[in-house]
């Protein structure tokens, strides 16, 4: 927004530069290019009088920092309950088609747990493995298989990375190029775990 002028409001409770409301504070008002007026009121304008003119635009800019409205806030997509249910249904359908029982885990983009379901007859350890796969995929924005490939290629130092887990079966969930979470499965062969996770994502994105 471009501004056409900067004027002082006198410290006079009866003075109103706009002819509308009484002004009980000193300050500045600025008129933008469309004719609209923004008022910046200051409790102690005696000090403002001593500010060099070159710094007054900076003062105005700093005052306007707090004028952001809800409409100006950024919006982001996230995994709500409906999205989670859709992915779980897709993953469970694929597990049934593959005739396997697995543990399914879904996390948000920060790796925080959103859903965890242990399949019948699978090891209790799969609960931990599924979470680690999903957390890796969410925080690194890549399939957990990539971690396994790094270790196989000799990059053992990667094992010291935070939340790094070299086990296939976790996939990031990406929308418009942004990672909004991850889904993982554990309990079957690694490639089947990943296929189940992919089925969950496909159900959400309707692929």
N, C-alpha and C positions, 0 to 999 in steps of 0.2 A: 504494500500500500504506500503510495506517495503522499507526502504532506505538503500543503501549500503555505503554511504559516505557523508561527509559534508566538503566542502572546502571553503576557503575564495577566493573572487575575488579581486585582488589588485585594489587599486584606481588609475587606469591607463587607460585613454581613448583609448589607442592603444592595450591594452591587451584583448584578447578574448580567454577564456579557451576552446572554442569549435571550433575555427578557422573559424568562420562564420561571425559574426557581431561585430562591435566595441562596447565596453562596456564603458558607460559614467558615471557609478555609481559604488560604491563599493557594496559588498554584499556577498551572499552565493549562491552556486549552489549545488543541491543534485541529485544523480543518483539513480533511483529506481531499483527494482530487475529485471526489464525487460530491463534495459539499457537506458531507457528514461531519459531525463535530465530536471529538473525544476530549474529555476533561481529565486532567491529572491534578488531583488535589494534594497539597502538601501541608502538613501541620505547621511547619516552621519555615516560612519563605524568607525570613530575614537572612537566614544563612544562604538561601538560594541566590539572593541579590549579589552576594560576594563571589559567586561561581563565575569564572571566566566564560565569555560567550561561546568559545570553542568547545566547552565541555557540556553545555546545556543540551544539545541533541543527544549526547550519550545518556544524560540523566533521563530524558524522555524515553529513550529506548529501554532503559532499565526498568522504568515504571510500567512500561507496556508489557514486560515479560509476563506479568501475572494476569494478563487479560485473556488468556487462552480459554476457549469454551469447550464444552463436551464434544461439539461437532468437529473440533480441530484435532481431537485425540486420534491416534492411529488405531486401526482395527486389525484384528488378527483372527485367524481360524484356529479352532481347538477341537479336541476330541470330547464331544458331549456324550451323554448316556446313550442317545439313539445311535450315534456313530459306533460306539463300543459294542452295542448289541448286534449291529449289522455285521461288524467284523467277526465277532465270536460265532455268529450263525454261519458265516461263510467258512470259517476255519473248521468248525465242527463238522460241517457237511463234507469237506475235503477229507478230514480224518476218517469219517465213516466210509467214504468212497474208497480210501486206501486200506480200510479195515485195520486201523491202528488206534490205540488209545494214547493220548499225549496230554501234557500240561500246557495250557495256553496262557500267555502273559501279555498284557498291554500296558505301556507306560506313556507318560507325556513327553514333551520335548526336553524336559530336564531330567528324565529318568525316573520320575516319581510314579509309583505304582498306581494304576487305575483299575486293573482287572487281573485276577489270577484264579485259574480253575485247574485243579488236578484231575487228570483222567483216571478212570477206574483201573486199578491193577498196576499203575506205573509207580516207579520208585519215588519216594519222598524227595530224593535228591533232585528230581526234575523241577521241583518248585524253585530251587535256587538257580539251577542252570538256565531255566527259561527266563528268569528275571535278569540274569547276567547277560544273556544274549540280547534281550530287548534293550537293556540299559546301554550296552555298547552301541547298538544300532542307532539309538536316539541321540546319544552324546557325540558320536563320531559321524553321524549322518550317512552311514554306509552299512551294508550287510555285515553281520558278524563273521560271515565266511571270509571276508577280506582279512580279518584278524588272523584267522587260521592259516590263510595263504601266506601272510607275512612271516609267521613263525616257521612254516614249512620251508620258506625260502632262506631261512637262517637268521632272520631278524629277531633274535631272542630278547634283545633289549626292549622291544615293544611290550613285553610282558610286565614291565614296570610302569607302563602308562596307566593313569587313573581310569578305572572302569573298563579296561581293555580285557576282552574275553575272546579267546580263539576257539570258538565253537559255532559251526554252521547252524542256522535256524532262526536267526533274528534279522528283521528287515525294518528299515526306516519307513515311516509313513510321510510322504511328501505331497504337498498341495501348493501349486504355483511356485514350485522350486524351493519351498520352505519346509523344513522338517517340523512336523507338528506332533510327533510321537513315534512309537515303534511297537511292533508286535513280534512275538517269538513263540516257538513251540519246542517242546523237548519230550523225548520218550521213545521216539522211533529212530530210524536211520536218519542221518543228518540231512540228506537231500529231501527226505520226506518231511522232516520238520520244517524245512524252508518252504516246501511246496504248500504246506498247510498255512504257514504264515502269509504266503503270497495270496492264497485264496481269500484270506480275511481282508487283505488290502484291496483285492479285485472286487470283492463284494461292496466295499465302501465306495470305490471309485467307479463302480459299474462297468468294469472292463469285460 
